[in-house]
Amino acid sequence: MEDMIAAFRKVFLKNYATFAGRASRGEFWWYVLAVLLLNIIVNLIDAFAISPMLGMPGDTGILSAILGLVLILPGLAVSARRLHDTGRSAWWLLLWLLPVIGFLVLLYFYVQRSDEGANRFGAPDPWIAPAGGAA
């Protein structure tokens, strides 16, 4: 749990719109998990509290839309830094435009090991998991 919170803080607070540099696998995937859990919580709040209070249909999702707008830039930034960590340019993010194939190729890139040592995007950014956890 501490790893997830540390990764979310690093991506959201320290590197909100930082596209330069590198992001480790641990940092990227812990951030993805934190965003997934946050989306579930916000969707539940939307469906059971906000929408009924405003008299809207249950699938309106005002808070979900706001959360999506707030998280789009750090999500793109950490994705770009993750690609940099594997030695690829952030231009590979354009694969999202290809419906299924693009997602699968990017998923393959995201799960690959980091380049050892420095690459053309800089030295590895060591993400040290708190409390002795593995990064």
KOLRO-373173 format. One record per atom (N, C-alpha, C): x, y, z; atom name; residue number from 1. Coordinates in steps of 0.05 Angstrom, whole numbers, m for minus. Layout:
<rs>
<r east="X" north="Y" up="Z" name="CA" resi="NUM"/>
...
</rs>
This chain:
<rs>
<r east="16" north="m24" up="0" name="N" resi="1"/>
<r east="0" north="0" up="0" name="CA" resi="1"/>
<r east="17" north="25" up="0" name="C" resi="1"/>
<r east="39" north="24" up="15" name="N" resi="2"/>
<r east="57" north="47" up="16" name="CA" resi="2"/>
<r east="71" north="52" up="m11" name="C" resi="2"/>
<r east="76" north="30" up="m26" name="N" resi="3"/>
<r east="88" north="32" up="m52" name="CA" resi="3"/>
<r east="70" north="47" up="m71" name="C" resi="3"/>
<r east="44" north="40" up="m70" name="N" resi="4"/>
<r east="24" north="52" up="m88" name="CA" resi="4"/>
<r east="21" north="82" up="m81" name="C" resi="4"/>
<r east="20" north="89" up="m56" name="N" resi="5"/>
<r east="17" north="117" up="m48" name="CA" resi="5"/>
<r east="42" north="132" up="m56" name="C" resi="5"/>
<r east="66" north="121" up="m52" name="N" resi="6"/>
<r east="91" north="134" up="m59" name="CA" resi="6"/>
<r east="92" north="139" up="m89" name="C" resi="6"/>
<r east="84" north="119" up="m105" name="N" resi="7"/>
<r east="85" north="122" up="m134" name="CA" resi="7"/>
<r east="65" north="143" up="m143" name="C" resi="7"/>
<r east="41" north="143" up="m132" name="N" resi="8"/>
<r east="21" north="163" up="m139" name="CA" resi="8"/>
<r east="31" north="191" up="m133" name="C" resi="8"/>
<r east="43" north="194" up="m109" name="N" resi="9"/>
<r east="53" north="221" up="m101" name="CA" resi="9"/>
<r east="75" north="230" up="m120" name="C" resi="9"/>
<r east="93" north="211" up="m127" name="N" resi="10"/>
<r east="116" north="219" up="m144" name="CA" resi="10"/>
<r east="106" north="227" up="m171" name="C" resi="10"/>
<r east="87" north="212" up="m183" name="N" resi="11"/>
<r east="77" north="218" up="m210" name="CA" resi="11"/>
<r east="59" north="243" up="m209" name="C" resi="11"/>
<r east="41" north="244" up="m190" name="N" resi="12"/>
<r east="21" north="266" up="m190" name="CA" resi="12"/>
<r east="32" north="292" up="m178" name="C" resi="12"/>
<r east="47" north="291" up="m157" name="N" resi="13"/>
<r east="56" north="315" up="m144" name="CA" resi="13"/>
<r east="84" north="325" up="m154" name="C" resi="13"/>
<r east="103" north="307" up="m158" name="N" resi="14"/>
<r east="129" north="315" up="m166" name="CA" resi="14"/>
<r east="133" north="318" up="m196" name="C" resi="14"/>
<r east="120" north="300" up="m211" name="N" resi="15"/>
<r east="125" north="299" up="m240" name="CA" resi="15"/>
<r east="98" north="301" up="m255" name="C" resi="15"/>
<r east="81" north="320" up="m248" name="N" resi="16"/>
<r east="54" north="322" up="m259" name="CA" resi="16"/>
<r east="55" north="323" up="m290" name="C" resi="16"/>
<r east="71" north="340" up="m301" name="N" resi="17"/>
<r east="73" north="343" up="m330" name="CA" resi="17"/>
<r east="101" north="341" up="m340" name="C" resi="17"/>
<r east="117" north="324" up="m327" name="N" resi="18"/>
<r east="145" north="320" up="m334" name="CA" resi="18"/>
<r east="147" north="297" up="m354" name="C" resi="18"/>
<r east="152" north="303" up="m379" name="N" resi="19"/>
<r east="154" north="283" up="m399" name="CA" resi="19"/>
<r east="183" north="274" up="m404" name="C" resi="19"/>
<r east="202" north="288" up="m393" name="N" resi="20"/>
<r east="230" north="281" up="m396" name="CA" resi="20"/>
<r east="238" north="262" up="m373" name="C" resi="20"/>
<r east="257" north="246" up="m378" name="N" resi="21"/>
<r east="267" north="227" up="m358" name="CA" resi="21"/>
<r east="256" north="200" up="m361" name="C" resi="21"/>
<r east="258" north="184" up="m340" name="N" resi="22"/>
<r east="250" north="156" up="m341" name="CA" resi="22"/>
<r east="233" north="149" up="m317" name="C" resi="22"/>
<r east="216" north="129" up="m320" name="N" resi="23"/>
<r east="199" north="119" up="m299" name="CA" resi="23"/>
<r east="202" north="88" up="m298" name="C" resi="23"/>
<r east="208" north="78" up="m275" name="N" resi="24"/>
<r east="213" north="49" up="m272" name="CA" resi="24"/>
<r east="186" north="34" up="m275" name="C" resi="24"/>
<r east="189" north="8" up="m279" name="N" resi="25"/>
<r east="165" north="m9" up="m280" name="CA" resi="25"/>
<r east="148" north="m7" up="m255" name="C" resi="25"/>
<r east="161" north="m8" up="m232" name="N" resi="26"/>
<r east="147" north="m6" up="m207" name="CA" resi="26"/>
<r east="131" north="20" up="m204" name="C" resi="26"/>
<r east="145" north="42" up="m210" name="N" resi="27"/>
<r east="132" north="68" up="m208" name="CA" resi="27"/>
<r east="107" north="69" up="m227" name="C" resi="27"/>
<r east="110" north="60" up="m251" name="N" resi="28"/>
<r east="89" north="61" up="m271" name="CA" resi="28"/>
<r east="65" north="44" up="m262" name="C" resi="28"/>
<r east="70" north="18" up="m255" name="N" resi="29"/>
<r east="48" north="0" up="m249" name="CA" resi="29"/>
<r east="35" north="6" up="m223" name="C" resi="29"/>
<r east="49" north="16" up="m203" name="N" resi="30"/>
<r east="37" north="24" up="m178" name="CA" resi="30"/>
<r east="19" north="48" up="m183" name="C" resi="30"/>
<r east="28" north="67" up="m200" name="N" resi="31"/>
<r east="11" north="90" up="m207" name="CA" resi="31"/>
<r east="m15" north="80" up="m221" name="C" resi="31"/>
<r east="m12" north="62" up="m240" name="N" resi="32"/>
<r east="m35" north="51" up="m255" name="CA" resi="32"/>
<r east="m55" north="39" up="m235" name="C" resi="32"/>
<r east="m45" north="23" up="m216" name="N" resi="33"/>
<r east="m63" north="11" up="m196" name="CA" resi="33"/>
<r east="m77" north="32" up="m179" name="C" resi="33"/>
<r east="m62" north="52" up="m171" name="N" resi="34"/>
<r east="m74" north="74" up="m155" name="CA" resi="34"/>
<r east="m96" north="88" up="m170" name="C" resi="34"/>
<r east="m91" north="94" up="m196" name="N" resi="35"/>
<r east="m111" north="107" up="m212" name="CA" resi="35"/>
<r east="m136" north="89" up="m216" name="C" resi="35"/>
<r east="m132" north="64" up="m220" name="N" resi="36"/>
<r east="m154" north="45" up="m223" name="CA" resi="36"/>
<r east="m171" north="45" up="m198" name="C" resi="36"/>
<r east="m159" north="42" up="m175" name="N" resi="37"/>
<r east="m174" north="42" up="m150" name="CA" resi="37"/>
<r east="m188" north="69" up="m145" name="C" resi="37"/>
<r east="m175" north="91" up="m151" name="N" resi="38"/>
<r east="m187" north="117" up="m149" name="CA" resi="38"/>
<r east="m211" north="120" up="m167" name="C" resi="38"/>
<r east="m209" north="110" up="m191" name="N" resi="39"/>
<r east="m232" north="110" up="m210" name="CA" resi="39"/>
<r east="m256" north="94" up="m200" name="C" resi="39"/>
<r east="m250" north="71" up="m188" name="N" resi="40"/>
<r east="m272" north="55" up="m177" name="CA" resi="40"/>
<r east="m286" north="69" up="m155" name="C" resi="40"/>
<r east="m271" north="81" up="m137" name="N" resi="41"/>
<r east="m282" north="96" up="m114" name="CA" resi="41"/>
<r east="m299" north="120" up="m124" name="C" resi="41"/>
<r east="m288" north="135" up="m143" name="N" resi="42"/>
<r east="m302" north="159" up="m153" name="CA" resi="42"/>
<r east="m327" north="151" up="m168" name="C" resi="42"/>
<r east="m326" north="129" up="m183" name="N" resi="43"/>
<r east="m350" north="119" up="m198" name="CA" resi="43"/>
<r east="m372" north="111" up="m178" name="C" resi="43"/>
<r east="m364" north="98" up="m156" name="N" resi="44"/>
<r east="m384" north="90" up="m136" name="CA" resi="44"/>
<r east="m397" north="115" up="m123" name="C" resi="44"/>
<r east="m380" north="135" up="m117" name="N" resi="45"/>
<r east="m390" north="160" up="m105" name="CA" resi="45"/>
<r east="m409" north="173" up="m125" name="C" resi="45"/>
<r east="m401" north="174" up="m150" name="N" resi="46"/>
<r east="m418" north="186" up="m171" name="CA" resi="46"/>
<r east="m445" north="172" up="m173" name="C" resi="46"/>
<r east="m444" north="145" up="m174" name="N" resi="47"/>
<r east="m469" north="130" up="m178" name="CA" resi="47"/>
<r east="m488" north="130" up="m154" name="C" resi="47"/>
<r east="m477" north="130" up="m130" name="N" resi="48"/>
<r east="m494" north="127" up="m107" name="CA" resi="48"/>
<r east="m498" north="153" up="m91" name="C" resi="48"/>
<r east="m483" north="174" up="m96" name="N" resi="49"/>
<r east="m486" north="198" up="m80" name="CA" resi="49"/>
<r east="m491" north="222" up="m98" name="C" resi="49"/>
<r east="m474" north="228" up="m116" name="N" resi="50"/>
<r east="m475" north="253" up="m132" name="CA" resi="50"/>
<r east="m499" north="253" up="m151" name="C" resi="50"/>
<r east="m501" north="232" up="m168" name="N" resi="51"/>
<r east="m522" north="231" up="m188" name="CA" resi="51"/>
<r east="m550" north="231" up="m176" name="C" resi="51"/>
<r east="m556" north="215" up="m155" name="N" resi="52"/>
<r east="m582" north="217" up="m143" name="CA" resi="52"/>
<r east="m588" north="244" up="m130" name="C" resi="52"/>
<r east="m567" north="255" up="m118" name="N" resi="53"/>
<r east="m571" north="281" up="m105" name="CA" resi="53"/>
<r east="m578" north="303" up="m125" name="C" resi="53"/>
<r east="m567" north="301" up="m149" name="N" resi="54"/>
<r east="m572" north="321" up="m170" name="CA" resi="54"/>
<r east="m596" north="313" up="m187" name="C" resi="54"/>
<r east="m607" north="289" up="m183" name="N" resi="55"/>
<r east="m630" north="280" up="m198" name="CA" resi="55"/>
<r east="m622" north="272" up="m227" name="C" resi="55"/>
<r east="m598" north="263" up="m231" name="N" resi="56"/>
<r east="m589" north="255" up="m257" name="CA" resi="56"/>
<r east="m589" north="225" up="m259" name="C" resi="56"/>
<r east="m588" north="214" up="m284" name="N" resi="57"/>
<r east="m585" north="185" up="m287" name="CA" resi="57"/>
<r east="m560" north="175" up="m274" name="C" resi="57"/>
<r east="m559" north="150" up="m266" name="N" resi="58"/>
<r east="m537" north="138" up="m251" name="CA" resi="58"/>
<r east="m510" north="138" up="m266" name="C" resi="58"/>
<r east="m511" north="140" up="m293" name="N" resi="59"/>
<r east="m486" north="137" up="m308" name="CA" resi="59"/>
<r east="m475" north="164" up="m317" name="C" resi="59"/>
<r east="m483" north="186" up="m304" name="N" resi="60"/>
<r east="m474" north="212" up="m312" name="CA" resi="60"/>
<r east="m444" north="216" up="m306" name="C" resi="60"/>
<r east="m436" north="212" up="m282" name="N" resi="61"/>
<r east="m407" north="213" up="m275" name="CA" resi="61"/>
<r east="m393" north="239" up="m276" name="C" resi="61"/>
<r east="m404" north="259" up="m262" name="N" resi="62"/>
<r east="m391" north="286" up="m261" name="CA" resi="62"/>
<r east="m363" north="284" up="m248" name="C" resi="62"/>
<r east="m362" north="271" up="m225" name="N" resi="63"/>
<r east="m335" north="269" up="m212" name="CA" resi="63"/>
<r east="m316" north="253" up="m228" name="C" resi="63"/>
<r east="m326" north="232" up="m242" name="N" resi="64"/>
<r east="m309" north="215" up="m258" name="CA" resi="64"/>
<r east="m297" north="232" up="m281" name="C" resi="64"/>
<r east="m313" north="249" up="m293" name="N" resi="65"/>
<r east="m303" north="266" up="m315" name="CA" resi="65"/>
<r east="m282" north="285" up="m305" name="C" resi="65"/>
<r east="m287" north="297" up="m281" name="N" resi="66"/>
<r east="m267" north="316" up="m270" name="CA" resi="66"/>
<r east="m241" north="301" up="m264" name="C" resi="66"/>
<r east="m243" north="277" up="m252" name="N" resi="67"/>
<r east="m219" north="261" up="m246" name="CA" resi="67"/>
<r east="m204" north="254" up="m271" name="C" resi="67"/>
<r east="m219" north="247" up="m292" name="N" resi="68"/>
<r east="m206" north="240" up="m317" name="CA" resi="68"/>
<r east="m190" north="264" up="m329" name="C" resi="68"/>
<r east="m202" north="288" up="m327" name="N" resi="69"/>
<r east="m188" north="312" up="m337" name="CA" resi="69"/>
<r east="m163" north="318" up="m320" name="C" resi="69"/>
<r east="m165" north="314" up="m294" name="N" resi="70"/>
<r east="m142" north="319" up="m276" name="CA" resi="70"/>
<r east="m119" north="299" up="m280" name="C" resi="70"/>
<r east="m126" north="274" up="m286" name="N" resi="71"/>
<r east="m106" north="253" up="m288" name="CA" resi="71"/>
<r east="m95" north="248" up="m316" name="C" resi="71"/>
<r east="m106" north="261" up="m337" name="N" resi="72"/>
<r east="m97" north="255" up="m364" name="CA" resi="72"/>
<r east="m68" north="264" up="m369" name="C" resi="72"/>
<r east="m60" north="287" up="m359" name="N" resi="73"/>
<r east="m33" north="296" up="m364" name="CA" resi="73"/>
<r east="m12" north="280" up="m348" name="C" resi="73"/>
<r east="m16" north="274" up="m322" name="N" resi="74"/>
<r east="4" north="257" up="m309" name="CA" resi="74"/>
<r east="5" north="229" up="m321" name="C" resi="74"/>
<r east="m18" north="219" up="m330" name="N" resi="75"/>
<r east="m19" north="193" up="m343" name="CA" resi="75"/>
<r east="m2" north="192" up="m368" name="C" resi="75"/>
<r east="m5" north="212" up="m385" name="N" resi="76"/>
<r east="11" north="213" up="m409" name="CA" resi="76"/>
<r east="40" north="217" up="m403" name="C" resi="76"/>
<r east="46" north="233" up="m382" name="N" resi="77"/>
<r east="74" north="238" up="m375" name="CA" resi="77"/>
<r east="88" north="213" up="m365" name="C" resi="77"/>
<r east="74" north="198" up="m347" name="N" resi="78"/>
<r east="87" north="174" up="m336" name="CA" resi="78"/>
<r east="89" north="153" up="m358" name="C" resi="78"/>
<r east="70" north="152" up="m376" name="N" resi="79"/>
<r east="72" north="133" up="m398" name="CA" resi="79"/>
<r east="96" north="139" up="m416" name="C" resi="79"/>
<r east="100" north="165" up="m422" name="N" resi="80"/>
<r east="123" north="173" up="m438" name="CA" resi="80"/>
<r east="149" north="167" up="m424" name="C" resi="80"/>
<r east="150" north="172" up="m398" name="N" resi="81"/>
<r east="175" north="166" up="m383" name="CA" resi="81"/>
<r east="179" north="136" up="m382" name="C" resi="81"/>
<r east="158" north="120" up="m380" name="N" resi="82"/>
<r east="161" north="91" up="m380" name="CA" resi="82"/>
<r east="172" north="81" up="m407" name="C" resi="82"/>
<r east="163" north="92" up="m429" name="N" resi="83"/>
<r east="174" north="85" up="m455" name="CA" resi="83"/>
<r east="203" north="94" up="m457" name="C" resi="83"/>
<r east="209" north="117" up="m446" name="N" resi="84"/>
<r east="237" north="126" up="m445" name="CA" resi="84"/>
<r east="255" north="106" up="m430" name="C" resi="84"/>
<r east="244" north="94" up="m409" name="N" resi="85"/>
<r east="259" north="76" up="m392" name="CA" resi="85"/>
<r east="266" north="50" up="m408" name="C" resi="85"/>
<r east="250" north="44" up="m428" name="N" resi="86"/>
<r east="255" north="20" up="m444" name="CA" resi="86"/>
<r east="270" north="28" up="m470" name="C" resi="86"/>
<r east="279" north="53" up="m472" name="N" resi="87"/>
<r east="294" north="62" up="m495" name="CA" resi="87"/>
<r east="278" north="71" up="m519" name="C" resi="87"/>
<r east="252" north="75" up="m515" name="N" resi="88"/>
<r east="234" north="83" up="m537" name="CA" resi="88"/>
<r east="226" north="112" up="m534" name="C" resi="88"/>
<r east="219" north="124" up="m557" name="N" resi="89"/>
<r east="210" north="152" up="m557" name="CA" resi="89"/>
<r east="181" north="153" up="m548" name="C" resi="89"/>
<r east="172" north="175" up="m537" name="N" resi="90"/>
<r east="145" north="179" up="m529" name="CA" resi="90"/>
<r east="126" north="180" up="m553" name="C" resi="90"/>
<r east="136" north="182" up="m577" name="N" resi="91"/>
<r east="119" north="182" up="m601" name="CA" resi="91"/>
<r east="104" north="155" up="m603" name="C" resi="91"/>
<r east="115" north="134" up="m590" name="N" resi="92"/>
<r east="101" north="108" up="m591" name="CA" resi="92"/>
<r east="73" north="110" up="m578" name="C" resi="92"/>
<r east="68" north="131" up="m562" name="N" resi="93"/>
<r east="42" north="134" up="m550" name="CA" resi="93"/>
<r east="20" north="137" up="m570" name="C" resi="93"/>
<r east="27" north="145" up="m594" name="N" resi="94"/>
<r east="7" north="148" up="m616" name="CA" resi="94"/>
<r east="m5" north="121" up="m623" name="C" resi="94"/>
<r east="7" north="100" up="m614" name="N" resi="95"/>
<r east="m5" north="73" up="m619" name="CA" resi="95"/>
<r east="m33" north="71" up="m607" name="C" resi="95"/>
<r east="m39" north="88" up="m587" name="N" resi="96"/>
<r east="m66" north="88" up="m576" name="CA" resi="96"/>
<r east="m87" north="93" up="m597" name="C" resi="96"/>
<r east="m80" north="105" up="m619" name="N" resi="97"/>
<r east="m99" north="111" up="m640" name="CA" resi="97"/>
<r east="m108" north="85" up="m655" name="C" resi="97"/>
<r east="m92" north="64" up="m653" name="N" resi="98"/>
<r east="m100" north="38" up="m665" name="CA" resi="98"/>
<r east="m116" north="22" up="m644" name="C" resi="98"/>
<r east="m141" north="16" up="m649" name="N" resi="99"/>
<r east="m159" north="6" up="m629" name="CA" resi="99"/>
<r east="m148" north="m16" up="m611" name="C" resi="99"/>
<r east="m143" north="m40" up="m621" name="N" resi="100"/>
<r east="m135" north="m62" up="m603" name="CA" resi="100"/>
<r east="m105" north="m67" up="m605" name="C" resi="100"/>
<r east="m94" north="m67" up="m629" name="N" resi="101"/>
<r east="m66" north="m72" up="m633" name="CA" resi="101"/>
<r east="m49" north="m52" up="m618" name="C" resi="101"/>
<r east="m56" north="m27" up="m619" name="N" resi="102"/>
<r east="m40" north="m6" up="m605" name="CA" resi="102"/>
<r east="m38" north="m11" up="m576" name="C" resi="102"/>
<r east="m61" north="m18" up="m563" name="N" resi="103"/>
<r east="m61" north="m24" up="m535" name="CA" resi="103"/>
<r east="m43" north="m48" up="m528" name="C" resi="103"/>
<r east="m45" north="m68" up="m544" name="N" resi="104"/>
<r east="m28" north="m92" up="m538" name="CA" resi="104"/>
<r east="1" north="m87" up="m542" name="C" resi="104"/>
<r east="9" north="m72" up="m562" name="N" resi="105"/>
<r east="37" north="m65" up="m566" name="CA" resi="105"/>
<r east="47" north="m48" up="m543" name="C" resi="105"/>
<r east="32" north="m28" up="m535" name="N" resi="106"/>
<r east="41" north="m11" up="m513" name="CA" resi="106"/>
<r east="42" north="m27" up="m487" name="C" resi="106"/>
<r east="23" north="m45" up="m482" name="N" resi="107"/>
<r east="24" north="m62" up="m459" name="CA" resi="107"/>
<r east="50" north="m78" up="m458" name="C" resi="107"/>
<r east="57" north="m89" up="m481" name="N" resi="108"/>
<r east="82" north="m104" up="m484" name="CA" resi="108"/>
<r east="106" north="m86" up="m477" name="C" resi="108"/>
<r east="106" north="m61" up="m487" name="N" resi="109"/>
<r east="128" north="m43" up="m480" name="CA" resi="109"/>
<r east="129" north="m36" up="m451" name="C" resi="109"/>
<r east="105" north="m32" up="m438" name="N" resi="110"/>
<r east="104" north="m25" up="m410" name="CA" resi="110"/>
<r east="114" north="m46" up="m391" name="C" resi="110"/>
<r east="111" north="m72" up="m399" name="N" resi="111"/>
<r east="119" north="m93" up="m381" name="CA" resi="111"/>
<r east="148" north="m102" up="m385" name="C" resi="111"/>
<r east="162" north="m91" up="m405" name="N" resi="112"/>
<r east="190" north="m98" up="m410" name="CA" resi="112"/>
<r east="208" north="m87" up="m388" name="C" resi="112"/>
<r east="230" north="m100" up="m385" name="N" resi="113"/>
<r east="251" north="m91" up="m366" name="CA" resi="113"/>
<r east="262" north="m64" up="m374" name="C" resi="113"/>
<r east="271" north="m49" up="m355" name="N" resi="114"/>
<r east="284" north="m24" up="m360" name="CA" resi="114"/>
<r east="311" north="m28" up="m373" name="C" resi="114"/>
<r east="320" north="m8" up="m388" name="N" resi="115"/>
<r east="347" north="m8" up="m398" name="CA" resi="115"/>
<r east="366" north="m5" up="m375" name="C" resi="115"/>
<r east="387" north="m21" up="m374" name="N" resi="116"/>
<r east="406" north="m20" up="m353" name="CA" resi="116"/>
<r east="425" north="4" up="m359" name="C" resi="116"/>
<r east="431" north="19" up="m338" name="N" resi="117"/>
<r east="448" north="42" up="m342" name="CA" resi="117"/>
<r east="434" north="65" up="m357" name="C" resi="117"/>
<r east="450" north="84" up="m365" name="N" resi="118"/>
<r east="439" north="107" up="m379" name="CA" resi="118"/>
<r east="432" north="100" up="m408" name="C" resi="118"/>
<r east="411" north="113" up="m418" name="N" resi="119"/>
<r east="405" north="110" up="m446" name="CA" resi="119"/>
<r east="402" north="139" up="m457" name="C" resi="119"/>
<r east="392" north="142" up="m481" name="N" resi="120"/>
<r east="391" north="169" up="m493" name="CA" resi="120"/>
<r east="372" north="187" up="m479" name="C" resi="120"/>
<r east="355" north="177" up="m461" name="N" resi="121"/>
<r east="337" north="194" up="m445" name="CA" resi="121"/>
<r east="347" north="200" up="m417" name="C" resi="121"/>
<r east="371" north="191" up="m411" name="N" resi="122"/>
<r east="383" north="198" up="m385" name="CA" resi="122"/>
<r east="389" north="173" up="m369" name="C" resi="122"/>
<r east="398" north="179" up="m345" name="N" resi="123"/>
<r east="404" north="157" up="m326" name="CA" resi="123"/>
<r east="378" north="147" up="m314" name="C" resi="123"/>
<r east="378" north="122" up="m305" name="N" resi="124"/>
<r east="353" north="111" up="m293" name="CA" resi="124"/>
<r east="346" north="128" up="m268" name="C" resi="124"/>
<r east="320" north="132" up="m265" name="N" resi="125"/>
<r east="309" north="147" up="m242" name="CA" resi="125"/>
<r east="302" north="126" up="m221" name="C" resi="125"/>
<r east="320" north="122" up="m201" name="N" resi="126"/>
<r east="315" north="101" up="m182" name="CA" resi="126"/>
<r east="290" north="107" up="m165" name="C" resi="126"/>
<r east="271" north="90" up="m168" name="N" resi="127"/>
<r east="247" north="93" up="m151" name="CA" resi="127"/>
<r east="250" north="73" up="m128" name="C" resi="127"/>
<r east="255" north="84" up="m105" name="N" resi="128"/>
<r east="259" north="67" up="m82" name="CA" resi="128"/>
<r east="233" north="64" up="m68" name="C" resi="128"/>
<r east="223" north="39" up="m67" name="N" resi="129"/>
<r east="198" north="34" up="m53" name="CA" resi="129"/>
<r east="202" north="37" up="m23" name="C" resi="129"/>
<r east="184" north="50" up="m9" name="N" resi="130"/>
<r east="187" north="54" up="20" name="CA" resi="130"/>
<r east="185" north="28" up="35" name="C" resi="130"/>
<r east="195" north="28" up="59" name="N" resi="131"/>
<r east="194" north="5" up="78" name="CA" resi="131"/>
<r east="207" north="m20" up="67" name="C" resi="131"/>
<r east="228" north="m16" up="50" name="N" resi="132"/>
<r east="243" north="m39" up="40" name="CA" resi="132"/>
<r east="229" north="m55" up="19" name="C" resi="132"/>
<r east="207" north="m46" up="8" name="N" resi="133"/>
<r east="193" north="m61" up="m13" name="CA" resi="133"/>
<r east="209" north="m62" up="m39" name="C" resi="133"/>
<r east="203" north="m80" up="m56" name="N" resi="134"/>
<r east="217" north="m82" up="m81" name="CA" resi="134"/>
<r east="206" north="m63" up="m102" name="C" resi="134"/>
<r east="223" north="m51" up="m117" name="N" resi="135"/>
<r east="214" north="m32" up="m138" name="CA" resi="135"/>
<r east="211" north="m46" up="m164" name="C" resi="135"/>
</rs>
